């Protein structure tokens, strides 16, 4: 027992010195040796440290009653530490995403309040706790569902809408050290998952056996048809300019050369409009349209289901703003200050979130200043305005890239 206690007490010091610890013939290497990642991953490191404390405490308590048992040694082994670190890493990433989501809800309420010449939410410090109060309120409401529904699609539709929204938010890397997986097709994969929401909304609207919900679901599909294609053309321009689908490579290219908002200023504004439409926010919230369709496709979802749906909407809004940031504003890179070592040591995640919240200001301004557009106007804007502008942006991108690579101008 004393050997195990001594190992638990000394492990942090030994690993901090870059060494390894050997206990009962098993070598416990440092985090670089255990990590499944080729580069340093901050959430994984946090998970390792949390499990070293929590798992070590549990192992010590078990060993206190059953000395030298196999379970205690298994809990502090490299295999268990690595597995639990991955689980805790996902929890940490979700927690940060959740807090960011609450911050954006608070930001919208405060900005809308100022636009309407009022103070906005006032519960808690600067009104920040209003979101938690709303979550508690929806949690305490009765969970009811209509009888004449397609139960499987009714439940699975809302689960997948919320689940894919949370998954997308967790897939967004906040810095070179804050990610779940460094996938080479990252931007393509995010766009693919992002396009699932309107289809799932249409299915959920159909399953409720309610004409208002059905109309709301069909409008969501119409939105996808009108704005998905211009968004993909803009995506093609970004990939062609940077030469990669990898989000880290796209941001690195902008850090080494120039933010893409400069050569693709047209694409930036088109992307803003498409992002607002893709996240189904005013003035493109036709799938909800509470003045016309009660609550649209969400009409028959009550209580906590409705609260989670609204939370998922803000998760998708965060993803939309993050995509605009990644594609045109350099992601976590900041001119001049990113040349200093301390920037990437302490601040890249913070600046990424701040820039994403800055993009969200455009979303809030559109909500406060513009009325909801009609169905025919959505189709006209998508196909007759945004589509040609997206194509023009792609042509300009091709010309700039050709001049950049072969013309010798830059």
LOPA-21740 format. One record per residue (C-alpha): residue number from 1; x, y negated, z. Coordinates in nm, 3 decimals. Example, Ala and Ser with C-alpha at 12.3 -4.5 7.8 and 13.67 -1.06 7.14 Angstrom:
LOPA-21740
{k: 1&u: 1.230&v: 0.450&w: 0.780} $
{k: 2&u: 1.367&v: 0.106&w: 0.714} $
//
This chain:
LOPA-21740
{k: 1&u: 0.000&v: 0.000&w: 0.000} $
{k: 2&u: 0.283&v: -0.235&w: 0.084} $
{k: 3&u: 0.437&v: -0.180&w: -0.259} $
{k: 4&u: 0.115&v: -0.276&w: -0.434} $
{k: 5&u: 0.065&v: -0.583&w: -0.214} $
{k: 6&u: 0.422&v: -0.693&w: -0.277} $
{k: 7&u: 0.377&v: -0.644&w: -0.652} $
{k: 8&u: 0.060&v: -0.856&w: -0.653} $
{k: 9&u: 0.225&v: -1.136&w: -0.456} $
{k: 10&u: 0.541&v: -1.146&w: -0.667} $
{k: 11&u: 0.399&v: -1.084&w: -1.013} $
{k: 12&u: 0.318&v: -1.446&w: -1.098} $
{k: 13&u: 0.672&v: -1.555&w: -1.008} $
{k: 14&u: 0.834&v: -1.273&w: -1.202} $
{k: 15&u: 0.627&v: -1.329&w: -1.515} $
{k: 16&u: 0.682&v: -1.706&w: -1.498} $
{k: 17&u: 1.055&v: -1.638&w: -1.520} $
{k: 18&u: 0.999&v: -1.448&w: -1.846} $
{k: 19&u: 1.084&v: -1.109&w: -1.697} $
{k: 20&u: 0.888&v: -0.791&w: -1.645} $
{k: 21&u: 0.782&v: -0.587&w: -1.346} $
{k: 22&u: 0.817&v: -0.210&w: -1.315} $
{k: 23&u: 0.583&v: -0.022&w: -1.082} $
{k: 24&u: 0.564&v: 0.358&w: -1.062} $
{k: 25&u: 0.751&v: 0.393&w: -1.388} $
{k: 26&u: 0.521&v: 0.152&w: -1.580} $
{k: 27&u: 0.657&v: -0.175&w: -1.715} $
{k: 28&u: 0.432&v: -0.480&w: -1.693} $
{k: 29&u: 0.555&v: -0.723&w: -1.958} $
{k: 30&u: 0.490&v: -1.095&w: -1.984} $
{k: 31&u: 0.196&v: -1.252&w: -2.167} $
{k: 32&u: 0.377&v: -1.261&w: -2.502} $
{k: 33&u: 0.425&v: -0.887&w: -2.490} $
{k: 34&u: 0.064&v: -0.818&w: -2.387} $
{k: 35&u: -0.107&v: -1.066&w: -2.613} $
{k: 36&u: -0.276&v: -0.939&w: -2.930} $
{k: 37&u: -0.195&v: -1.273&w: -3.093} $
{k: 38&u: 0.121&v: -1.362&w: -3.281} $
{k: 39&u: 0.114&v: -1.717&w: -3.146} $
{k: 40&u: 0.029&v: -1.870&w: -2.811} $
{k: 41&u: -0.345&v: -1.868&w: -2.736} $
{k: 42&u: -0.452&v: -2.096&w: -2.451} $
{k: 43&u: -0.792&v: -1.934&w: -2.374} $
{k: 44&u: -0.625&v: -1.593&w: -2.368} $
{k: 45&u: -0.359&v: -1.727&w: -2.131} $
{k: 46&u: -0.633&v: -1.862&w: -1.904} $
{k: 47&u: -0.803&v: -1.521&w: -1.915} $
{k: 48&u: -0.477&v: -1.348&w: -1.819} $
{k: 49&u: -0.421&v: -1.579&w: -1.524} $
{k: 50&u: -0.780&v: -1.544&w: -1.402} $
{k: 51&u: -0.765&v: -1.164&w: -1.420} $
{k: 52&u: -0.424&v: -1.157&w: -1.251} $
{k: 53&u: -0.588&v: -1.330&w: -0.953} $
{k: 54&u: -0.930&v: -1.163&w: -0.965} $
{k: 55&u: -0.815&v: -0.817&w: -1.070} $
{k: 56&u: -0.525&v: -0.831&w: -0.826} $
{k: 57&u: -0.763&v: -0.918&w: -0.543} $
{k: 58&u: -1.001&v: -0.635&w: -0.632} $
{k: 59&u: -0.710&v: -0.390&w: -0.663} $
{k: 60&u: -0.574&v: -0.500&w: -0.326} $
{k: 61&u: -0.914&v: -0.457&w: -0.155} $
{k: 62&u: -0.962&v: -0.109&w: -0.302} $
{k: 63&u: -0.608&v: -0.012&w: -0.211} $
{k: 64&u: -0.668&v: -0.140&w: 0.142} $
{k: 65&u: -0.926&v: 0.133&w: 0.201} $
{k: 66&u: -0.781&v: 0.402&w: -0.031} $
{k: 67&u: -0.402&v: 0.360&w: -0.034} $
{k: 68&u: -0.210&v: 0.433&w: -0.355} $
{k: 69&u: -0.519&v: 0.519&w: -0.559} $
{k: 70&u: -0.519&v: 0.531&w: -0.940} $
{k: 71&u: -0.801&v: 0.276&w: -0.979} $
{k: 72&u: -0.597&v: -0.004&w: -0.820} $
{k: 73&u: -0.304&v: 0.059&w: -1.049} $
{k: 74&u: -0.536&v: 0.082&w: -1.351} $
{k: 75&u: -0.694&v: -0.256&w: -1.271} $
{k: 76&u: -0.357&v: -0.431&w: -1.280} $
{k: 77&u: -0.215&v: -0.242&w: -1.577} $
{k: 78&u: -0.132&v: -0.411&w: -1.906} $
{k: 79&u: -0.423&v: -0.238&w: -2.080} $
{k: 80&u: -0.683&v: -0.356&w: -1.828} $
{k: 81&u: -0.531&v: -0.703&w: -1.808} $
{k: 82&u: -0.534&v: -0.739&w: -2.186} $
{k: 83&u: -0.895&v: -0.614&w: -2.217} $
{k: 84&u: -1.030&v: -0.833&w: -1.937} $
{k: 85&u: -0.828&v: -1.131&w: -2.061} $
{k: 86&u: -1.003&v: -1.105&w: -2.399} $
{k: 87&u: -1.344&v: -1.091&w: -2.227} $
{k: 88&u: -1.261&v: -1.388&w: -2.005} $
{k: 89&u: -1.116&v: -1.572&w: -2.306} $
{k: 90&u: -1.454&v: -1.549&w: -2.482} $
{k: 91&u: -1.627&v: -1.670&w: -2.165} $
{k: 92&u: -1.391&v: -1.968&w: -2.143} $
{k: 93&u: -1.443&v: -2.060&w: -2.510} $
{k: 94&u: -1.821&v: -2.034&w: -2.471} $
{k: 95&u: -1.812&v: -2.242&w: -2.151} $
{k: 96&u: -1.617&v: -2.523&w: -2.321} $
{k: 97&u: -1.852&v: -2.509&w: -2.620} $
{k: 98&u: -2.153&v: -2.521&w: -2.389} $
{k: 99&u: -2.018&v: -2.824&w: -2.201} $
{k: 100&u: -1.941&v: -2.994&w: -2.533} $
{k: 101&u: -2.296&v: -2.921&w: -2.644} $
{k: 102&u: -2.442&v: -3.076&w: -2.329} $
{k: 103&u: -2.216&v: -3.377&w: -2.379} $
{k: 104&u: -2.348&v: -3.426&w: -2.733} $
{k: 105&u: -2.708&v: -3.406&w: -2.607} $
{k: 106&u: -2.623&v: -3.669&w: -2.345} $
{k: 107&u: -2.448&v: -3.878&w: -2.612} $
{k: 108&u: -2.755&v: -3.869&w: -2.837} $
{k: 109&u: -2.991&v: -3.970&w: -2.559} $
{k: 110&u: -2.772&v: -4.262&w: -2.456} $
{k: 111&u: -2.717&v: -4.386&w: -2.813} $
{k: 112&u: -3.085&v: -4.354&w: -2.901} $
{k: 113&u: -3.173&v: -4.539&w: -2.583} $
{k: 114&u: -2.948&v: -4.831&w: -2.681} $
{k: 115&u: -3.093&v: -4.832&w: -3.034} $
{k: 116&u: -3.440&v: -4.859&w: -2.879} $
{k: 117&u: -3.327&v: -5.128&w: -2.633} $
{k: 118&u: -3.352&v: -4.905&w: -2.327} $
{k: 119&u: -3.099&v: -4.734&w: -2.101} $
{k: 120&u: -3.168&v: -4.372&w: -2.189} $
{k: 121&u: -3.150&v: -4.087&w: -1.941} $
{k: 122&u: -3.062&v: -4.191&w: -1.584} $
{k: 123&u: -3.051&v: -3.862&w: -1.387} $
{k: 124&u: -2.710&v: -3.794&w: -1.233} $
{k: 125&u: -2.382&v: -3.975&w: -1.305} $
{k: 126&u: -2.446&v: -4.188&w: -1.617} $
{k: 127&u: -2.751&v: -3.970&w: -1.683} $
{k: 128&u: -2.545&v: -3.658&w: -1.759} $
{k: 129&u: -2.748&v: -3.422&w: -1.539} $
{k: 130&u: -3.069&v: -3.475&w: -1.737} $
{k: 131&u: -2.971&v: -3.184&w: -1.963} $
{k: 132&u: -2.939&v: -2.949&w: -1.667} $
{k: 133&u: -3.276&v: -3.068&w: -1.536} $
{k: 134&u: -3.438&v: -2.996&w: -1.872} $
{k: 135&u: -3.281&v: -2.649&w: -1.879} $
{k: 136&u: -3.418&v: -2.573&w: -1.532} $
{k: 137&u: -3.760&v: -2.700&w: -1.635} $
{k: 138&u: -3.782&v: -2.477&w: -1.943} $
{k: 139&u: -3.649&v: -2.180&w: -1.742} $
{k: 140&u: -3.936&v: -2.215&w: -1.492} $
{k: 141&u: -4.207&v: -2.229&w: -1.758} $
{k: 142&u: -4.422&v: -1.926&w: -1.835} $
{k: 143&u: -4.287&v: -1.694&w: -2.102} $
{k: 144&u: -4.585&v: -1.620&w: -2.327} $
{k: 145&u: -4.616&v: -1.475&w: -2.676} $
{k: 146&u: -4.921&v: -1.443&w: -2.905} $
{k: 147&u: -5.082&v: -1.103&w: -2.953} $
{k: 148&u: -5.116&v: -1.094&w: -3.332} $
{k: 149&u: -4.746&v: -1.124&w: -3.419} $
{k: 150&u: -4.486&v: -0.906&w: -3.580} $
{k: 151&u: -4.305&v: -0.839&w: -3.253} $
{k: 152&u: -3.976&v: -0.711&w: -3.393} $
{k: 153&u: -3.923&v: -1.001&w: -3.631} $
{k: 154&u: -4.065&v: -1.248&w: -3.377} $
{k: 155&u: -3.806&v: -1.152&w: -3.116} $
{k: 156&u: -3.513&v: -1.061&w: -3.339} $
{k: 157&u: -3.558&v: -1.377&w: -3.546} $
{k: 158&u: -3.514&v: -1.612&w: -3.252} $
{k: 159&u: -3.237&v: -1.398&w: -3.100} $
{k: 160&u: -3.037&v: -1.408&w: -3.425} $
{k: 161&u: -3.096&v: -1.781&w: -3.475} $
{k: 162&u: -2.962&v: -1.856&w: -3.127} $
{k: 163&u: -2.689&v: -1.590&w: -3.147} $
{k: 164&u: -2.547&v: -1.702&w: -3.481} $
{k: 165&u: -2.551&v: -2.065&w: -3.364} $
{k: 166&u: -2.349&v: -1.979&w: -3.052} $
{k: 167&u: -2.118&v: -1.754&w: -3.255} $
{k: 168&u: -2.047&v: -2.034&w: -3.500} $
{k: 169&u: -1.967&v: -2.279&w: -3.221} $
{k: 170&u: -1.722&v: -2.029&w: -3.069} $
{k: 171&u: -1.560&v: -1.963&w: -3.409} $
{k: 172&u: -1.458&v: -2.328&w: -3.449} $
{k: 173&u: -1.090&v: -2.365&w: -3.349} $
{k: 174&u: -1.021&v: -2.672&w: -3.137} $
{k: 175&u: -0.644&v: -2.670&w: -3.187} $
{k: 176&u: -0.359&v: -2.445&w: -3.307} $
{k: 177&u: -0.370&v: -2.277&w: -2.964} $
{k: 178&u: -0.750&v: -2.267&w: -2.907} $
{k: 179&u: -0.921&v: -2.004&w: -3.123} $
{k: 180&u: -1.071&v: -1.655&w: -3.109} $
{k: 181&u: -0.930&v: -1.520&w: -3.434} $
{k: 182&u: -0.699&v: -1.693&w: -3.681} $
{k: 183&u: -0.881&v: -1.560&w: -3.989} $
{k: 184&u: -0.755&v: -1.649&w: -4.335} $
{k: 185&u: -1.112&v: -1.683&w: -4.467} $
{k: 186&u: -1.226&v: -1.893&w: -4.172} $
{k: 187&u: -1.403&v: -2.175&w: -4.355} $
{k: 188&u: -1.577&v: -1.933&w: -4.592} $
{k: 189&u: -1.695&v: -1.715&w: -4.303} $
{k: 190&u: -1.832&v: -2.013&w: -4.111} $
{k: 191&u: -2.025&v: -2.133&w: -4.416} $
{k: 192&u: -2.166&v: -1.782&w: -4.465} $
{k: 193&u: -2.296&v: -1.763&w: -4.107} $
{k: 194&u: -2.418&v: -2.122&w: -4.125} $
{k: 195&u: -2.636&v: -2.033&w: -4.423} $
{k: 196&u: -2.812&v: -1.754&w: -4.231} $
{k: 197&u: -3.011&v: -1.988&w: -4.004} $
{k: 198&u: -3.271&v: -2.108&w: -4.261} $
{k: 199&u: -3.338&v: -1.749&w: -4.373} $
{k: 200&u: -3.383&v: -1.636&w: -4.011} $
{k: 201&u: -3.606&v: -1.937&w: -3.942} $
{k: 202&u: -3.825&v: -1.845&w: -4.239} $
{k: 203&u: -3.859&v: -1.488&w: -4.107} $
{k: 204&u: -3.940&v: -1.609&w: -3.756} $
{k: 205&u: -4.199&v: -1.852&w: -3.892} $
{k: 206&u: -4.368&v: -1.576&w: -4.090} $
{k: 207&u: -4.373&v: -1.336&w: -3.792} $
{k: 208&u: -4.575&v: -1.573&w: -3.570} $
{k: 209&u: -4.900&v: -1.531&w: -3.767} $
{k: 210&u: -4.948&v: -1.907&w: -3.761} $
{k: 211&u: -4.994&v: -2.124&w: -4.067} $
{k: 212&u: -4.796&v: -2.412&w: -3.921} $
{k: 213&u: -4.506&v: -2.184&w: -3.834} $
{k: 214&u: -4.514&v: -2.029&w: -4.181} $
{k: 215&u: -4.504&v: -2.368&w: -4.350} $
{k: 216&u: -4.214&v: -2.470&w: -4.127} $
{k: 217&u: -4.022&v: -2.153&w: -4.220} $
{k: 218&u: -4.079&v: -2.211&w: -4.592} $
{k: 219&u: -3.958&v: -2.568&w: -4.558} $
{k: 220&u: -3.638&v: -2.440&w: -4.394} $
{k: 221&u: -3.578&v: -2.219&w: -4.698} $
{k: 222&u: -3.639&v: -2.518&w: -4.923} $
{k: 223&u: -3.381&v: -2.716&w: -4.729} $
{k: 224&u: -3.126&v: -2.439&w: -4.778} $
{k: 225&u: -3.184&v: -2.431&w: -5.152} $
{k: 226&u: -3.157&v: -2.810&w: -5.183} $
{k: 227&u: -2.844&v: -2.871&w: -4.975} $
{k: 228&u: -2.647&v: -2.548&w: -4.961} $
{k: 229&u: -2.521&v: -2.577&w: -5.320} $
{k: 230&u: -2.382&v: -2.936&w: -5.289} $
{k: 231&u: -2.220&v: -2.835&w: -4.960} $
{k: 232&u: -2.048&v: -2.537&w: -5.124} $
{k: 233&u: -1.920&v: -2.757&w: -5.409} $
{k: 234&u: -1.765&v: -2.991&w: -5.151} $
{k: 235&u: -1.619&v: -2.686&w: -4.979} $
{k: 236&u: -1.464&v: -2.581&w: -5.311} $
{k: 237&u: -1.301&v: -2.924&w: -5.346} $
{k: 238&u: -1.145&v: -2.899&w: -4.999} $
{k: 239&u: -1.011&v: -2.549&w: -5.062} $
{k: 240&u: -0.875&v: -2.644&w: -5.406} $
{k: 241&u: -0.697&v: -2.950&w: -5.265} $
{k: 242&u: -0.537&v: -2.770&w: -4.970} $
{k: 243&u: -0.494&v: -2.428&w: -5.131} $
{k: 244&u: -0.631&v: -2.227&w: -4.839} $
{k: 245&u: -0.949&v: -2.100&w: -4.672} $
{k: 246&u: -0.773&v: -2.098&w: -4.335} $
{k: 247&u: -0.890&v: -2.382&w: -4.110} $
{k: 248&u: -0.547&v: -2.424&w: -3.953} $
{k: 249&u: -0.383&v: -2.448&w: -4.296} $
{k: 250&u: -0.640&v: -2.704&w: -4.413} $
{k: 251&u: -0.573&v: -2.924&w: -4.110} $
{k: 252&u: -0.196&v: -2.877&w: -4.140} $
{k: 253&u: -0.210&v: -2.987&w: -4.505} $
{k: 254&u: -0.393&v: -3.306&w: -4.406} $
{k: 255&u: -0.144&v: -3.364&w: -4.125} $
{k: 256&u: 0.150&v: -3.335&w: -4.364} $
{k: 257&u: -0.008&v: -3.532&w: -4.651} $
{k: 258&u: -0.326&v: -3.738&w: -4.605} $
{k: 259&u: -0.673&v: -3.697&w: -4.460} $
{k: 260&u: -0.908&v: -3.581&w: -4.734} $
{k: 261&u: -1.151&v: -3.865&w: -4.664} $
{k: 262&u: -0.915&v: -4.089&w: -4.865} $
{k: 263&u: -0.909&v: -3.900&w: -5.198} $
{k: 264&u: -1.259&v: -3.758&w: -5.142} $
{k: 265&u: -1.447&v: -4.055&w: -4.998} $
{k: 266&u: -1.749&v: -3.968&w: -5.213} $
{k: 267&u: -1.744&v: -3.613&w: -5.085} $
{k: 268&u: -1.727&v: -3.736&w: -4.726} $
{k: 269&u: -2.056&v: -3.924&w: -4.746} $
{k: 270&u: -2.222&v: -3.645&w: -4.942} $
{k: 271&u: -2.101&v: -3.400&w: -4.679} $
{k: 272&u: -2.247&v: -3.616&w: -4.401} $
{k: 273&u: -2.592&v: -3.607&w: -4.562} $
{k: 274&u: -2.570&v: -3.233&w: -4.632} $
{k: 275&u: -2.453&v: -3.164&w: -4.277} $
{k: 276&u: -2.750&v: -3.354&w: -4.133} $
{k: 277&u: -2.984&v: -3.156&w: -4.357} $
{k: 278&u: -2.816&v: -2.821&w: -4.283} $
{k: 279&u: -2.852&v: -2.879&w: -3.908} $
{k: 280&u: -3.220&v: -2.973&w: -3.969} $
{k: 281&u: -3.207&v: -3.310&w: -3.800} $
{k: 282&u: -3.403&v: -3.629&w: -3.869} $
{k: 283&u: -3.470&v: -3.738&w: -4.140} $
{k: 284&u: -3.450&v: -3.380&w: -4.275} $
{k: 285&u: -3.631&v: -3.197&w: -3.992} $
{k: 286&u: -3.917&v: -3.080&w: -4.212} $
{k: 287&u: -3.908&v: -2.728&w: -4.067} $
{k: 288&u: -4.021&v: -2.875&w: -3.731} $
{k: 289&u: -4.206&v: -3.196&w: -3.823} $
{k: 290&u: -4.403&v: -3.213&w: -3.497} $
{k: 291&u: -4.628&v: -3.489&w: -3.634} $
{k: 292&u: -4.747&v: -3.261&w: -3.916} $
{k: 293&u: -4.688&v: -2.900&w: -3.807} $
{k: 294&u: -4.729&v: -2.915&w: -3.425} $
{k: 295&u: -4.369&v: -2.791&w: -3.374} $
{k: 296&u: -4.315&v: -2.621&w: -3.708} $
{k: 297&u: -4.155&v: -2.278&w: -3.696} $
{k: 298&u: -4.111&v: -2.311&w: -3.317} $
{k: 299&u: -4.483&v: -2.351&w: -3.246} $
{k: 300&u: -4.537&v: -2.006&w: -3.090} $
{k: 301&u: -4.209&v: -1.999&w: -2.895} $
{k: 302&u: -4.267&v: -2.114&w: -2.538} $
{k: 303&u: -4.069&v: -2.155&w: -2.217} $
{k: 304&u: -3.704&v: -2.061&w: -2.215} $
{k: 305&u: -3.723&v: -1.932&w: -2.575} $
{k: 306&u: -3.802&v: -2.283&w: -2.692} $
{k: 307&u: -3.528&v: -2.428&w: -2.471} $
{k: 308&u: -3.269&v: -2.189&w: -2.614} $
{k: 309&u: -3.385&v: -2.269&w: -2.968} $
{k: 310&u: -3.327&v: -2.638&w: -2.904} $
{k: 311&u: -2.987&v: -2.557&w: -2.754} $
{k: 312&u: -2.906&v: -2.355&w: -3.067} $
{k: 313&u: -3.002&v: -2.655&w: -3.281} $
{k: 314&u: -2.740&v: -2.864&w: -3.103} $
{k: 315&u: -2.484&v: -2.586&w: -3.139} $
{k: 316&u: -2.543&v: -2.598&w: -3.516} $
{k: 317&u: -2.519&v: -2.977&w: -3.501} $
{k: 318&u: -2.181&v: -2.941&w: -3.331} $
{k: 319&u: -2.066&v: -2.697&w: -3.601} $
{k: 320&u: -2.185&v: -2.932&w: -3.877} $
{k: 321&u: -1.995&v: -3.227&w: -3.725} $
{k: 322&u: -1.688&v: -3.007&w: -3.672} $
{k: 323&u: -1.693&v: -2.901&w: -4.038} $
{k: 324&u: -1.701&v: -3.266&w: -4.149} $
{k: 325&u: -1.409&v: -3.331&w: -3.914} $
{k: 326&u: -1.212&v: -3.031&w: -4.042} $
{k: 327&u: -1.275&v: -3.096&w: -4.411} $
{k: 328&u: -1.222&v: -3.472&w: -4.421} $
{k: 329&u: -1.088&v: -3.616&w: -4.093} $
{k: 330&u: -0.790&v: -3.394&w: -4.026} $
{k: 331&u: -0.938&v: -3.183&w: -3.744} $
{k: 332&u: -0.718&v: -3.211&w: -3.436} $
{k: 333&u: -0.438&v: -3.403&w: -3.614} $
{k: 334&u: -0.386&v: -3.769&w: -3.529} $
{k: 335&u: -0.152&v: -3.999&w: -3.724} $
{k: 336&u: 0.159&v: -4.122&w: -3.545} $
{k: 337&u: 0.085&v: -3.974&w: -3.201} $
{k: 338&u: 0.093&v: -3.612&w: -3.323} $
{k: 339&u: 0.465&v: -3.663&w: -3.384} $
{k: 340&u: 0.520&v: -3.650&w: -3.008} $
{k: 341&u: 0.562&v: -3.316&w: -2.833} $
{k: 342&u: 0.328&v: -3.410&w: -2.549} $
{k: 343&u: 0.033&v: -3.445&w: -2.788} $
{k: 344&u: 0.014&v: -3.078&w: -2.885} $
{k: 345&u: 0.101&v: -2.982&w: -2.530} $
{k: 346&u: -0.193&v: -3.159&w: -2.367} $
{k: 347&u: -0.439&v: -3.333&w: -2.601} $
{k: 348&u: -0.525&v: -3.163&w: -2.936} $
{k: 349&u: -0.850&v: -3.004&w: -2.810} $
{k: 350&u: -0.964&v: -3.331&w: -2.655} $
{k: 351&u: -0.904&v: -3.530&w: -2.973} $
{k: 352&u: -1.081&v: -3.268&w: -3.185} $
{k: 353&u: -1.391&v: -3.293&w: -2.965} $
{k: 354&u: -1.376&v: -3.674&w: -2.961} $
{k: 355&u: -1.354&v: -3.690&w: -3.341} $
{k: 356&u: -1.643&v: -3.445&w: -3.369} $
{k: 357&u: -1.850&v: -3.662&w: -3.134} $
{k: 358&u: -1.758&v: -3.962&w: -3.349} $
{k: 359&u: -1.907&v: -3.786&w: -3.653} $
{k: 360&u: -2.215&v: -3.710&w: -3.442} $
{k: 361&u: -2.272&v: -4.085&w: -3.406} $
{k: 362&u: -2.369&v: -4.090&w: -3.776} $
{k: 363&u: -2.623&v: -3.815&w: -3.707} $
{k: 364&u: -2.769&v: -4.015&w: -3.416} $
{k: 365&u: -2.783&v: -4.337&w: -3.618} $
{k: 366&u: -2.970&v: -4.158&w: -3.898} $
{k: 367&u: -3.223&v: -4.026&w: -3.648} $
{k: 368&u: -3.284&v: -4.368&w: -3.496} $
{k: 369&u: -3.293&v: -4.564&w: -3.821} $
{k: 370&u: -3.458&v: -4.344&w: -4.086} $
{k: 371&u: -3.809&v: -4.200&w: -4.116} $
{k: 372&u: -3.867&v: -3.836&w: -4.204} $
{k: 373&u: -3.854&v: -3.778&w: -4.579} $
{k: 374&u: -4.122&v: -3.594&w: -4.772} $
{k: 375&u: -4.078&v: -3.246&w: -4.913} $
{k: 376&u: -4.051&v: -3.368&w: -5.273} $
{k: 377&u: -3.800&v: -3.634&w: -5.166} $
{k: 378&u: -3.576&v: -3.369&w: -5.010} $
{k: 379&u: -3.563&v: -3.173&w: -5.334} $
{k: 380&u: -3.503&v: -3.486&w: -5.541} $
{k: 381&u: -3.223&v: -3.612&w: -5.317} $
{k: 382&u: -3.059&v: -3.271&w: -5.304} $
{k: 383&u: -3.062&v: -3.189&w: -5.675} $
{k: 384&u: -3.070&v: -3.531&w: -5.841} $
{k: 385&u: -2.838&v: -3.728&w: -5.614} $
{k: 386&u: -2.617&v: -3.510&w: -5.396} $
{k: 387&u: -2.553&v: -3.240&w: -5.656} $
{k: 388&u: -2.415&v: -3.480&w: -5.922} $
{k: 389&u: -2.210&v: -3.664&w: -5.658} $
{k: 390&u: -2.066&v: -3.335&w: -5.533} $
{k: 391&u: -1.968&v: -3.241&w: -5.889} $
{k: 392&u: -1.811&v: -3.585&w: -5.943} $
{k: 393&u: -1.616&v: -3.540&w: -5.619} $
{k: 394&u: -1.492&v: -3.201&w: -5.740} $
{k: 395&u: -1.380&v: -3.347&w: -6.074} $
{k: 396&u: -1.196&v: -3.630&w: -5.897} $
{k: 397&u: -1.032&v: -3.374&w: -5.669} $
{k: 398&u: -0.913&v: -3.166&w: -5.964} $
{k: 399&u: -0.765&v: -3.473&w: -6.134} $
{k: 400&u: -0.591&v: -3.590&w: -5.817} $
{k: 401&u: -0.454&v: -3.241&w: -5.754} $
{k: 402&u: -0.326&v: -3.216&w: -6.110} $
{k: 403&u: -0.156&v: -3.557&w: -6.086} $
{k: 404&u: -0.020&v: -3.464&w: -5.743} $
{k: 405&u: 0.132&v: -3.136&w: -5.860} $
{k: 406&u: 0.231&v: -3.208&w: -6.217} $
{k: 407&u: 0.213&v: -3.580&w: -6.284} $
{k: 408&u: 0.487&v: -3.681&w: -6.047} $
{k: 409&u: 0.293&v: -3.984&w: -5.930} $
{k: 410&u: 0.282&v: -3.889&w: -5.561} $
//
